[in-house]
Amino acid sequence: MINAEGIKAFRGTMLITPKASDRAPFELTGDWVYKPDTGCWYSHGRSFPSTICLIIHDETAATYDPLP
């Protein structure tokens, strides 16, 4: 994840859990941007309040794979 001045960005999968009880949770994969002034994640031309979002896979996360 990239984090600069509160704005976060990553490529990966987010679990969206709608507050409406008749809507099932769903996953969206793509490029994500978080803007702290709105408290929302943005992807696919839509906005999602951070309270209903959970990052489940971050392809941009640094991984450490030591050499044998």
N, C-alpha and C positions, 0 to 999 in steps of 0.2 A: 504494500500500500504506500502511496505517496501522500505525505502530509505536510502542507505548507500553510502557515498562517490560519490554521483551523479548517482549511479546505482539504478534503481527503479525496483520493481517487484510486481506483483499482479496477482490474479486469478479473471477473470471476462470477460466482453464483450467489445470489441473495435469496433467502427464504422470506417471503412476504406472508404475514399472517393478518388478514383483514379483520377489523374489529366487528364487522357485521357477522353475526352468528350463522347466517345462511351461506356464507362464502368460505370455501375451503382454502387452506394455505396452499401457496404455489411457489415454484422456483422460477427465477429469471436469471439468465446468463448473459453477460455483456460487459460493457464499460460503464462504470458507476462513478458518480461524483457526489460528494456530500458538501452542502453549503451550510455553515453554522448559523448564518443570519436567518435562514428559513427553517432549519432543523430537519431538512429533508434530504433523501437520497434521490438522485436523478438517473434515469436510464431509459432507453427506448422511447424517448420523447414524453415520458411521464414522470411525475414526482410521487414519492412515497415517504410519509412521515417516518422518522428514524425509530419511533416507538413500535412500529410494526415490522421492522427489518432486522434480519439476522444474517450476517455474512457466514456462509457455509463453505465457500471455497474461494481463496484468493490466489489467482495465478501469478500475481505480481509479488507475492511474499518472497522474501529472501530465504533461501534454503542453504543449509550448511551441510556439505557432503565431504567429509575429510577423506583425503587419499589414504588408501591402506598402507 
